[in-house]
Amino acid sequence: MSATRPEDHPARVDPRSEAMGELLAETWCSGMLVLPPRDDSSPVRLPGLHRSVLPSSLSGRARVALAGVGERFAAWRVTPQLNAPVIVRVPHVAASELHQGLAHEIAALTLIPDGVGPDPVAFQDDPRLSPLGHAYVVTTDIPGTAAAPTAWTQRHLSAHAAHLALLHTIEATGRGPVSLGADVWAQVPPGPPSLLTEVAEEIATWRAQHPQVLADQQLEPFLEAAHEVVAGIESEIAGLDQFVLAHGDLCATNILWEPPADGSVLPSVRYIDFEWAQGDDPARDLAIIGGAVHGGPWFVPMGERQVELFVAEYVAARAEHGPVPNSVADTAALRRRMRAWTAYDRTAMLVHVAVRATADPSYRPILAVLRRTLAAELGL
């Protein structure tokens, strides 16, 4: 059976609409949403199946409900009659706006340790071959809910530190994407990585795409300060003694919690949405959760002492899994890189929120908080 092509549908369906839910139910019922690989050239693969998702049950009637809409993806929960639910994530932005191809996300999910996040089920990265008319990723569902940044406690931070240490047991050869195939790091660029080059390219893109927003919001000082902070740790990034499989977007909205099991001190934690996952500096994942620079539903406000404890617990948890590289054991160096990643990440978010605020007033209070806290961090 071949996948229905987009031209068979009268129009491409909005990934966030009820019509997409109906289309998902239809394609799941027919067995066309998750097809077995036909040959080595097929873009649809089953690199891994969770024990609760059996090939024989990847069709039939199912309930479909919108689980959430993020900055780039609409997530749909598909609950078959005879099996556990799966999540189908469909991008609602152009492919050029995605950080990387969906195959890299699926490849990353094949590497993560058991229990860290969802298991990969399938993907289709060519809209021309997709029964939905859009690219999509299918993974197992992860129970739990995200906690608001202000609801995080020290227990949340401790559980996150331990879970992150487990994810970071997967070593990478450098900064770059994960690939399907025998050599999962085949597309990692050779030689020492340059974070400063990446930041300079991003800043050039912002200046080209959003000159009016940057001018109206007077954001140039933030861009220049972030560039300067990253320049200060460029040699440290290039000389790291270990890179790891990093999630790349571990803000509060991508961390799900369940109440602790009987006798457990820490709540149960899982990560979702690995669209930014790649080989990277572990300090990146540590920095993204929050700290002194915060705002919106993404970043947990943390004082200096809380950050110190969080980092210490992460380093201790890494030691439980084996030798700790110097780039992690040296917490002063680790914190320097975290500050640089914070400067880069929050400046990117500041630009993003400023652009969104031009059309959506709900972003304006977030913009004010993010701007104030980032300015304090950068000494502006």
N, C-alpha and C positions, 0 to 999 in steps of 0.2 A: 504494500500500500504506500503510495507517495503522498507527501504533505500537500494540502490545499494551498495554492498560491494566492497572494493578495488580490490578483486580478479576478479571482473567482468570487470575491466579495464586492458589493456595489461601492463601498468606500472603506478606507481604513478607519477602524474604530478607535475612539479616544481610550487609551489604557485606563483612565480613571472613571469611565462611565459605566452605567448599568449594562449597556450593550456589550461591553467587554466581558462582564460577568456571564452574560448569556452565551457569548461566543466561547468562553472558557469551558462552560458546562457542556456545550455541544462537542467541542473538540476532545475533551476528556472522555466523554461517552463513546465516541467513535474510536478511541485509542490513538488518535493522531497527535495529541499533545506531546506524548512521550513515546517516541519510536525507537526501536533497537537500531544500532549502527548497521548500515547496509554494507559498507566497505570502508577502507581507510580514508577515503575522501569525504565521507559523510560528516557534516557539521553537527549532527545530533549524536550524542554519545551517552553511555551510561557508565561513567568512570567509577561510580560507587553506588551501592544501594543499601539504605538502612534496612535492618532486619524487619522493620515494620512495613516496608514498601517492597512488595513482591512484584516481579515482572508480570505475573498472571493477573494482577489487580490494577494495572495501570490503564484501565478503561472501565466503562460502565457508568451508571448514574452516580452523580455526586452533587453535594451542596457546594455552592460557591458564594463567598462573601468577601468584600473588600476589607483587608486587614489594616491597611494604612497607606498613606501617600507621603512619600518623602520628597527631597529636593529634585531627584531624578527618576525615581521608580515608583510605580504603583504596585503594591503587594496584595495578592489575592490568595485567600485560603481556600483550597479545594479539599473537601472532605468526602472521600468515596464511601459508598455504603459498606464495603467489606474491608476497609483498611484505615490506617492512620492518615491524618491530613497531611498535605504538602503545601508549600508556599510557592506560588508562581509570581515572579517579579518581572514586570514589563516596564521598560523605560518610557517615560512620557516626554523625553527631550530628544533632540537629534543625536545621532551616534557621535557626532563631533564633540558634543558636550559631555560625553562619558569619559571618565579618567582613563579607562583601558577597555579592551575587548572583553566580552563576557567569558570567553574561553579561559582567560587568565584567572578570573574569579573562581570558576569551576576547578581549575587546576590547583589553586590555593586550598580549596576545600578538601581536595583529595589528600592533602598533607597534614591538616590540623589534627592534633591528638583527639582521641575519643572524648566526647563530652564538652569540648571547648565551644563548638558551634554546630550548625546544621551539617547534615551529610548531603553531598551532591547527588542529584538524581539525573538531570539532563539539562541541556541548553540548546538554543538555536540562535546563532548570532547573525544569520542572514535573513532579513525580513522578506526577501523574495521567495524563500523556501518555507517560511513560517505559516502555519495554519491560522495564526492570529494577525498576520500582516505586520508584525513587529517582532523584533528579537525578544528573547525571554530566557530566564533561568528558572529551573525547578529544583527545589531543595526540600528536605524534610522540614516539618514545622518544629519550632522551638517554643515550648510553653513558657509563660511568664509575662511580666509587664515591666516596662521601663519605669524607673523612679525619677520623679522631678529632681532637678539639681539641688534644690533646697531641702529635699527629703533624705539626701545621702547622709549616713552616719559613718563613724569610724569602722563599724562592722562592714559596711558596704565597701569602703576603701580597702580594708584588709582582704576581703574576699576577691575583690578585683585584682589586687596585687598578686595574690596566689594564682589566680586563674591566668593572668597575663604571663606570669613566669612559666606556666605550663605551655602556653602557646609558643613562647620564645625558646623552648627546647629544640625547635626545628631550626637548624642552621641554614643560612643562605650563603652563596658565594659572593654576594655584593648587593648593591642597590639596583633592583630591577624586577621585571615581571616573572611570575611563575608560568611554566608552560606545560601543556599536556605532552606526554611522551616519556621516553626513557630518561632523558636528561631534562629535569624540571627547571634547571637554571640556565638553559642553553641561550636564552635571550638577554641574560644579564650582561650589560656592557663590560668589556674587559678593562682592566686598569683601575686606578683609584677613582672613586666617584667624586663628583663636584656638586655639592648642594648649592653653592653660590651661583653656578651656571643656571641651575633650575630656577632659582629665585629670580635671577635677572631676567630670564625668559618670561616668567609669569608676570613680573612687573611690566615688561614691555607689552605683553598681551593686554593687561588691564588698561594701560595708557592708550593703546590703540582702540580698544573696544568701548571704553567708558570715560572718555576725556571730560565730558560735561559733568558727570557725577563726581569724578575726582576733583574737579575745579570747584563745583558748588559746595562740596563737603570738606574742602581743604584737606585732602587726604595725602598729598604729596609728602609732607613730613613723615607720615607713617611708613610710606613705601621706602623712603630713604633710610629711616632708622632701622627698619627690619632688615634691609640689605646690609647695613653696617654690622648689626648683631650677628648675622649669619657669616659675614666675612671673618669675624673674629674666631669662629670655630671651624672654618673651612679645612684647615690642616688636620684637625682632630677627626672630622668625618672621613677624610681621605685615608687616614692612618688607623682606622678602627681594626681591632684584632678579631672581631666577630660581628657578622651580620646575622639577622634572624628573619624568620617569616613574621612579618608585622601585619596587623590588621589594617592600620593606616587611617582609621576613622572611628576610633573608640571614644566617641562622645557619649553622653548619657542616654541618648535616644537609641543607640545601638547595643545597649547592655540590658539584658532581661533578667528579672529576679523572680524567684519563688520563695515562699516562706521556708525557713530552715527545717530540715527533717528532725524528727524526735531525737533529742540528745545532741543535735548539732548546734554549734555556737554561731556559725556564719550562715548567712542566707545563701541559697543556691543561685549561681550566676552562669549565664551563657551569653555568647556574643552572636550577633546577626549582621547581615549586610556587609559582606567581605568584598565589595566592589573596588576598594582601594588597596586590597591586600597585595603585598609584594615583599621581596627581600629588602630589608632596611635596617636602619639604626634603631635599637630597642628604645632609645630615648624618645623617639617619635611617639610611640604608643603610650609611653608614660606621661608625656606632656599634654596629650589631647584631652584627657578627661577634665582638666580645669586647673584651678589655682587662683592666683591673684587676678588674672584676666578672665572675665566671664561675661555672660549675657545670654538671654534666650533660653531655650530648653536644652541646650547642648552641653554647657560647661558648668562643672560643680565648683562653687566658690570654696576656696581653701586658703587658710592662713599658712604662714611659713612653717609653723610647727606641724601642721597636718601634712604638708607636702614632705617634710623630712621623714615623718613616720611612714608615709606611703612608700617612699623610695626605700627606706630601710627594710620594710616588710617584703618588698619586691626582691631586693638583693638576697635576703635570707631565704626566700622561697626558691630563687634560682639555685642557691647552694644545695638545696635538698635534691635537685635533679642532676647534680654533677658539678664539675669545676666551673667557676665563675670567671669569665674573661676579665682582663684588667679594665677594659672600657666600661664595665658594669661595676666591678668591685671598687674602682676609684670613684666614689660617689660625688666628689667635687667636680670631676670631669663630666660625669653623668648629668649632674645638675646644670652645668654650663651648656651642654648640648640641649637639655630640656628647655632652657630659657630661649635658646636660639630657635628651636622648633616652635615654641610658643609664639615668638615674634613673627615667624613666617605664617604659621597656621592661623593665628588670630587676625593678622593683617589681611590674609586672604578672605577670612570670614567677614571682616569689616567691610571690605569692598563688595562682597556678595550681598550683605545685608543692606548696604547703602543703595545698591542697584535695585534691590527688591523694594526698598522703602519709597522709591519714586513712584511706584504703582500701587503699593499695598500699605496703607497707613499703620497696619498692625505691626510692621517691622520697625517703626520709628522709635518706640520706647526701647526696643532691643538695641537699636543702633546707638542710642544715647548711652546706655550702660556699657556696651562693648567699647565704644569710643573712649569713655572716661577711664575705664580700667586699663585699656591698652596704652593710653597716653601716659598713665602713671607708671606702667611697667617700662615703657621706652624712654621715660624722662622727658616727655614733651610737654 
